[in-house]
């Protein structure tokens, strides 16, 4: 999810499409939050680990 967010950020920046930029930021932030929760040992969406 983080990688997809970064890809959308780059595409949005290069093409000037603000919707891709916004979606990329949202995906990157959600991915980072899930990654942090998973690394702290919290079960995320029924999983013990979230990559």
C-alpha positions, 0 to 999 in steps of 0.5 A: 500500500505504501509502494502504491501510494508512492507510485501514485504520488510520482505519477500525480506530480509528473502529470500534474493531476491533483487527484492522483497526488491526493490518493497517493498521500492517503494510501501512503499514510494509511499504509504507514499507520498499518505498518506501525500498528503491525510492527507494534504487535497489534492485530490489524484486520485479523492478522498478526503481521502487516507488511 
